[in-house]
Amino acid sequence: MNLKITENLAEMISIGKDIAAEKKDIYNERTYGLIMAKINKMMPEASEESKMNVYYQSIYDYWAYGFNIDEEFCYGLVNREGEGTDEYKKTYISFRSRFLYTKKLNNSNDTHYLKNKYDAYQYFKPFYQRDVIEISGEKDFDIFADFVKKHPVFVAKPEDLGRCVGVHKVDSTGKDVRELFDTLLAEGSANNAEHAWGNSASVVCEEIIKQSEAMSKLHPASANCMRCTTVRVGDEVLCFYPWLKVGIGGDFVTGATYGSLMVGVDWEKGVANTDGFNEVCERYAEHPDTHIKFIGYPIPDMDDLKMKLKQLSDMLPTVGYIGWDMVHTDNGWVVMEGNDNGEFVAQIIIERGFREELENILGWKPEQKFWWE
């Protein structure tokens, strides 16, 4: 594909139209629906022409820089044009361009320890401090029955999907264990079939993490975790712009698709240092349910967190970029899960791009012009 970089909005839209026509297999009815759903949500009063222009601009920005439709809005790219536009866009690590950095930092032979939730549990078990099982077929029924007896309320997750897809709390009270087992396996198969990026139909069942009161205060119904992105440079392990995921509206799961709030954290001072932001980039100075102010909120046991992140990273030194979701309990910080290619969501919270800063830390930058080359 011969892609021209332009700072003229009309040209961006025109190029986007050409790409959509060329790549009809990608820009099919399903893709169109997903992108337009976001545009309609963000621009409910806009004309159909304006919405279609954003659709085509987003296609241009995806292939030129790697931005997805969420980033199009959160980074202020919609209808942006004129001198400096290209330079501005290049300050960000986009949804797609992040893989250039994770490929550089991570040995793909070892990332299964993070892509597969049960592999992760087995490898990093001392840092989980809870029971976790895997179910994939009839052979696992007895294990499941014993687990449910011990933990009647638990969390079920697809084994290797991300973005909170298929994650939910299960209450087995009064339910037939056999029927529940079969239902979960059917859910696993359905999730695997629907999402092409998954490789397993297995389901992981986890004992619910009991978080500390210090973190529960923010939103008692959810496990309010800290996303700690560790970047390894030699023997040094840095935590690159940590942030909190805070539940909202009584939801159990924390994640952007659930409208959870993202709050920046000052790593040295151990306090929240930004307002909260949701998936549509709405800003909250305080939690809408608990009315706790975010800026200045203290994060407990930072020394314990820093120590455990270094220990975790040292256990898998060949994977230099890991997004750890950590939950604070009365016994210190525990792992919720790890991610080998997490997005640079903190760019939304801090309201600027991190590309140059990360490249300076690494002493390296990608050579190719486009993420797809």
N, C-alpha and C positions, 0 to 999 in steps of 0.2 A: 504494500500500500504506500503510495506516494502522498504523504500528508504534509500540507502546508501549515505553518504556524502563522497565525494572524492575530492582530489586536482589534480588528474590525468585526463588530457583532454580526452584521449582515453576512459577511464571509464565513464566520463560524457556523451560522445557521445553514448556509448553503452547503458547506462541507459536510455538516451533520446529515443533511438530507441525502447527499451522495453516498455517504457511508451506510446509512440505513437501507438504501436501495441495493447497494453492493452486498451487504451482509444480511440478507433477508432471513437466513437460517437463525441468526442471532436475534434480530429485531422482529421477532414474530409476535403473535397476538398476546402471548403470556408476558414477554418482556415489556411490550408496550403498556400492558395493563399495570404492571408493577411500577414502572416509571411514572405513568400518568396518575396513579393513585397518590404518590407523593406530591406531585405538582398540584393536583386538585386540593390536597390537604393544606398545602402551603399558600396557594393562590386561589382561594375559593371564589373571589369576586372578579378575577381576571377574565378577559375575553378568551374564546377558544383559540383565536389566532395567537394571542400572547402565550397561552399554555403550549401550543404546538411549537412556537419559537424556542421556548425553554427546553422542550423535549429534544429538539434538534441540536440546540447549543450543548445540552448535556452529553449528547453522543459525540460531538466534537471534543469536548473537554475530557471525556473518558479515553478516547484514543490518543489525544495529544498529551495528556498529563496523568490519566489513570483515576480521575475523580468519579465517584459514584453519585447518584442523585441526591443522597443525603448531604454529602460534602458540598454539592453545588449550592445548596441553601446555607448550610452552616458556615461556610467559608466566604460567603458573600460574592459568589461567582455569577449569579443570575444577572444577565444583562450588563455585566461588567465589560467595558471595552476601553480603548484609548491607550495612550502611551503608558508603559509600565505594567500593563495587564499581564503580559507573558512573564515578566520578572516576578510579579506578585504571586502568580500561580506556582511558580517554581520554588517558592519558599516553603511549600507544604510537602509533606510525605503523604501521598494519596493512598487511597484504598488499594490500587494496583501497584504503585511504585514501591510500596513497603516490602514487597516480595524480593526486590533487588537487594535490599539490606538483610532480610532474613536469610536469603540464599547465601550471602557472603558470610554471615555470622554462624549459621547453623549447618551442622553435618546432617544431611537428610537420612543417613543410615540410622541415626539415633532419635529422630523426632517422633518416632512411634511411641516413645515413652510419654509424650504429651498429647499426641493426636488421639490415642486410645486411652479412654478414661480408666479402664481397669488396669492396663499396663502401668499407667501413672501411679495408681494406688499401690500396686505391688512393689514398684520400684522405690517410691517415696513414702512407704507406709508409716514410718515413725512420725511423720509430720502431719498425718491425717487425723490420728487420735479418734477414730471412729470405725465402725464396721461397714464394709462395702462388699457386695457380691456382684457377680456377673451371671446373667441368665441368657442362654442362647437356644435351649431346646429341652426336651423331656428329661435328659440326664441331670438337669439342674433343679428339678422340682423339689426334691427333698431339702436341698440347701435353701431354696426360697421359702419353703414352709417353716423351717427352723428360724430363718431370719425374720419372717413376719411375726412369728410367735414372740420373738425378743423385741422387735421394733414394729408394733402395729401401725404406726404412722412413720412414713419414710419418704425419701425422694427418689423418683425414677427419672433416668436420663438415657437418651440414645448414647451408645458407647463412643461414637466418634464424630458426632455433629457438634457444631458450635452455635454461637449467637442465641443461646437459650432455646433452640429448637427442640420441642418435645419434652422439655423439663417441666415436671409438675410434682406436687405433693400428693401422696397417696395415703388415704386412711382406710385400712383394711378391716376396721371394726365392723363386725356383723356381716362381712362378705365371705363368700365361698372362696377359699384359697385357690382351689383348682381353676375356677372361673377367672379370678384375678390374674393368676399366672398366665393363662392363655390370652387374656386381654392385653397384658403388657407385651407379650411376645408378638402379638398382632400389631400393636402400635409400633414396635421396633421395626417390623417388616415394612409397614406403611411409610414410616419416616425414611427408611433407607431407600425405598423405591422412589419417593418424591424428590429427594435431594441427591443430585448426581455426585456431589462432593463427599458423600459418605461411602464407606467401604464395608460397613458391618450392620447387621440387623439386630445385633445383641443389645441388651438393655442392662444398665448398671443401676443397682438399687443401693442407696446410701442411708445410713443412720443420719437423722437430722442433726445439724450442728447447733449446739446451744450456745449462742453468743453471749458475751458479757453484757451486763447492764449498761456499761459505759457506751457501747455501740448500739444496743437495743433501743436506747432512748430516742435515737434519731427516727426510727420507724420500727416498732416492735414486731410487726408481722413478717418481716423479711430478715435474711442474714445480710447485714450491711457490710459488704466486704471492701477491702482495699485492693485496687489493681496496682501491683508493683511490677513494673517492667524492668527486668534486670538486663543490663548490657555488659558483657564481659570483654574487657580489653586486656589481654595477657592474664595476669593473676588478679587484676583488679575487677571488682564487680560494682557497677554503678546502678542506682535505681533512677530511671529516667522519667521524671515528671509523674509521680504517683497520684492517684485520684481515688476517691470513694465512689462506690455504687450504692446508692441509697434508695430503698423501695418507696413506693408511694401508693396511696389509696387502698391499703390493706393487701396488696399483692404480695404473694410469698416469694416469687422469683424476682431477682434484680437483673435488669438488662434494658438496653435502649428500646427494644421492641415492646417492653412493658411500661414505657414511660418513666422508667426510673431516673433519678437525678444523678448527675455526675458533678463531683465537687473536688476541686484541686486541693492538694496537701503540700505544705512546706515540709520537705524531708528533714531539714536540720532542726527546725523549731518544733515539729511534731504537732502542728495545728492545721486545720482547714484554712485555706487562704484565698478561696474564691467563693462566689455565689454558686448556687446549683443550676445546672442546665439540663434540659430534657432533650429528646430526640429531634424536636422541632426548634431547638435553640432558644426556648423561652427561659428567662432568667428568674431565679427565686433567691431572694436574700435569706429567706427562712423556709423551713419545711412546711408545705401547705397543710399537713395533717397535725404534726406535733408542735409546729410553730417555734422550733429550735432554730436559732440563727446559725448559719453555716460558718461565716468567717470568724476565726478564733476558736472554733470548737476543738477541744483537745483530743488527740489520738493517744490511746493508752499504750504503755509498754513498747515504746519505739526501739529501745535497745534490744529487746527480745526479737522484734520483727527484723531488724537489720541483721542480727546474728543468724537467724534462721534462713533468711534470703541468701546470705553468703554460703551457708552450709548446703542449701538446696542447689545453688548454682555450681558449687564445687563437686556435687555428686554427678553432675552431667556437664562437664566443662566443654564438651564438643558442641553443645547447643548454647551459643552465646547470646541469644535473644529469647527471653521467655517472659510472657505476661502471667504473673502469678496472681490469682485471686485468693487473698488471705482474709480469714475471719478471726476476730479476737474473742477468746473464751476466758472463762475464769482461770484456766490453766495456761494462758498465753495464746499466741497466734498459731493457727492451724491452716493447712492448705485446703481450700475448696477445690481448686483445680488449676492446672497450668495450661498455657497456650503458646505454641511455638511461632505464631504469626499474627498476634493481636494487632488491631488497628491503633493508630496514634491518636486516640480519641482526645487526649489532653490538649491537642491543638485547638479543639473547640472551646475548652474550658479556659485556657490561657489566652485565647483569641489571637494567635499568631502561629506561623509555621515553624517547624523545628528542623527542617532539612539541613541547613548549614551547620547548626549546632551539633547534630548527630554526626555529620561527616567530619567535623573537626575533632570530635571525640575519637572516631574510628581512624582518622588519618587516611580516609579512603572515600571515593565517590564513584558512582557508576559511570562507565565509559559510554554506554549507548545513549542515543538521543531520546528514544522512546522506550517505555517499559516493556513493550511487546516484542522488541527486536531480539 
